[in-house]
Amino acid sequence: MSHTLEMRDTLFIVAKKPPLINMMQPEQFFELMVKELEVHSEMQPYYKFLGKKSSWHFRRNYFLQRLRYIQSCVAEGKSLSIWDCGSGYGTTCLFLAMNGIKTHGTTLEFYYDTVQKRKEYWSRYGDTSLFTCTYENLFDHPPAANTYDLIIVQDTLHHLEPINDALQIFNNCLRPGGRVLSIEENGSNIIQRAKLYKYRGNKRIITIWDEKLQKDILIGNENIRSLKSWGDLFTQNGFSIKEESVQYIRYFLPVKYRFSDPAALLKKELQIQSTPGIRREYFFFGLNFVAVKKG
């Protein structure tokens, strides 16, 4: 894939800042992570790269597009204070650590204990001490005011409930001009909406029992939203979504990759998503955007 295509894949380069020097690029990180999956087999059901060969390029393209987007937003990362809210297996935090960027992650996932084993694997490639992680509910222990410059919420925003309370916590703990980097599913996607309705109906918010915390937790039940809905919520809570940051990704279904060149498909996706319209709004699976704290 050409350098030009990689840059276009990002679509949003924060203020056109230069890439970090001596970075571990997403492609290299991905290759090392695939090798890691052979060691930490418990992660394979979540990261399905070792599953069907027919979906390899489909999953790889999607993973790299998201990671490149994050990379574009942390060009000055070594000077940023970053919180990964909903860090899960810690993949994003590990990627940032491999590039000398310090991040603190919080999670409520049952596989929290796997994170330490992952840090042992990645310690041969970079300084994993830059990645710290705790098991906690943001509503129980919100960060202090003016603590962070950047909050990453990847596959997490649609789980946070009450959502307005969560966004107020984000606003309070961000410094002036701080950002929320969101990597989400596109709530306007027709296919995904149909699948989720079949799965959970209109029951968008549920209560679950957390074994570690020994308490009930309110959670969004795959409560994905459209860009407009997110825009309204963020505006109500003191943020503005930067139009130039919006990126739609993953247009083609896995079957398309069986008969097409993955680089060509990615190029085509970029062309489609660059033009507003029905295909962009209703048929892309992924939605990335950055919201900036006002004032």
Buried (B, 14 or more C-beta within 10 A) or exposed (E): EEEEEBEBBBBBBBEEEEEBEEBBBBBEBBEBBBEBBEEBEEBEEEBEBEEEEEBBBBBBBBBBBBBBBBBBBBBBBBEBBBBBBBBBBBBBBBBBBBBBBBBBBBBBBEBBEBBEBBBEBBEEBBBBEBBBBEBBBBBEEBBEEEBBBBBBBBBBBBBBBEBEBBBBBBBBBBBEEBBBBBBBBBBBBEEBBEEBEEEEEEEBEBEEEBEEEEEEBBBBBBBBBBBEEBBEBBBEBBBEBBEEBBBBBBBBEBEBBEEEEBEEBBBBBBEBBEEEEEEBBBBBBBBBBBBBBEE
